C-alpha cells in the first residue's frame, strides 16, 4: 500500500560545497529507511524526481543529490541530442572521490532527519548513476544497491586510472545490477565480466538481464522505455530494499 508523499529541494553540505538535492518522504509519522537516488547524465530531472517520489510512496525517505553540482548547478534536461552531448561533457569532468564524498554527505544528511531509520541505506542509480552507485556500494553504510544499466563499469572510472570494476572487492552490502541485452552502450560481455567479478569476491549479488531491452528501459520519458521490464525491475528493487534496509 502506497502512502501520501511530500517533497522539496534541500541542500546537502559537503565541506564548502552546498549540493542541491531533491527530498521526498512519507507524510505519515514514523521511522523509514533512507535511499539515495543517483541521476542519469541528464541531471535531477523529472524522471529522477519521479523515482524519488515513487520510493517515498513505498515507505522510504528518498533523496536525489545533484552529482553535477560542481560542473553545472541546477542542470536538469531532457533526452535530445544536445542534452546527451552536454550531459556527457559534465560526466567526464566528475571524479570518483568527489562523487563518493558527495554521496557520503548525502547519507550523513539523511541521518540528521528524525524520521530516517539509523541503519544501512539503499542506493539506486540509472545510466551514469548506475555506474556511480556501483562505486558507492563500497561505502560503509550502503546496505543495498540497485544499479541500472551502468555503462563503462568494466572499462572506466571517473577521474581514475583504473576501472570501477576493480573496486568490486570493496563492496560491503548487497548489489543488484540490471541490464538490457540490446543496450548499445554496454556490450553483453561486460556485464558477464561484472558478474564474474562479483562472484569471485563473494559479493551478495544478482545480475538481471532483460532480453530485447535497451538502454534507459526504466525511463517512461524515453523512447527506449519498456513497461513490462520496468515493472519487473521495480518489483525486484522493492524486494531488495525490503529485505536489506
Secondary structure, 3 states (H helix, E strand, C coil): CCCCEEEEEEEEEECCEEEEEEEEEECCCCCEEEEEEECECCECCHHHHHHHHHHHHCCEEEEEECCCCCCCCCCECCCCHHHHHHHHHHHCCCCHHHHHHHHHHHHHHHHHCCCECCCCEEEEEECHHHHHHHHHCCCCCEEEEEEECCCCCCCCCCCCCCCHHHHHHHCCCEEEEEEECCCCCCCHHHHHHHHHHHHHCCCCEEEEEECCCCCCCCCCCCCCCCHHHHHHHHHHHHHHHHHHC
